[in-house]
Amino acid sequence: WVQRLNAAVRAQGLTYSRFAEGLKAAGIGLDRKILSDLAITDAPAFKNIIGQVKKAIEKKTDETKKKQAA
């Protein structure tokens, strides 16, 4: 599951570790098996999850920059 998920995530421009970080930041609690199955069987749903993950990563990065600037 992790290998399939890694390939699907890289195709969307993320590394697996950043994806995992973004899942946590976005509060998405789906397990790797479900995410892997979604990547294969329901591309629109998986892309939606990728979008949420990217937004969560951006928000986390912005918050970190603000803390460092203060």
C-alpha positions in Angstrom: 0.0 0.0 0.0 2.8 2.4 0.9 4.5 1.8 -2.5 1.3 2.5 -4.4 0.5 5.5 -2.3 4.1 6.8 -2.7 3.8 6.6 -6.5 0.4 8.3 -6.5 1.6 11.1 -4.2 4.7 11.7 -6.2 2.6 12.0 -9.3 0.8 14.9 -7.5 4.0 16.7 -6.7 4.6 15.6 -3.1 6.9 13.3 -1.3 5.5 10.5 0.8 6.8 12.1 4.0 5.3 15.5 3.2 2.1 13.8 2.4 2.0 12.1 5.8 2.8 15.3 7.5 0.0 17.1 5.6 -2.5 14.3 6.5 -1.8 14.9 10.1 -1.9 18.7 9.8 -5.2 18.4 7.9 -6.7 16.1 10.5 -7.3 13.3 7.9 -7.4 10.0 9.7 -7.7 7.6 6.8 -5.3 4.7 6.9 -2.7 3.9 4.1 -4.8 1.0 2.7 -7.8 3.2 2.1 -5.7 6.0 0.7 -4.0 3.6 -1.7 -7.3 2.2 -2.8 -8.7 5.7 -3.4 -5.6 6.6 -5.5 -6.4 3.7 -7.8 -10.2 3.6 -7.8 -11.4 7.1 -7.2 -8.9 9.7 -8.6 -11.1 12.7 -8.0 -11.5 11.9 -4.3 -7.8 11.3 -4.0 -7.0 14.6 -5.7 -9.4 16.3 -3.3 -7.4 14.8 -0.4 -4.1 15.9 -2.0 -5.6 19.4 -2.2 -6.5 19.4 1.5 -3.0 18.1 2.4 -1.3 20.8 0.3 -3.4 23.5 2.0 -2.6 22.2 5.4 1.1 22.1 4.6 1.0 25.7 3.3 -0.8 26.8 6.4 1.7 25.1 8.7 4.6 26.6 6.8 3.1 30.1 7.0 2.5 29.7 10.7 6.1 28.6 11.2 7.4 31.6 9.3 5.3 33.9 11.4 6.6 32.4 14.6 10.2 32.7 13.4 9.7 36.4 12.3 8.3 37.3 15.7 
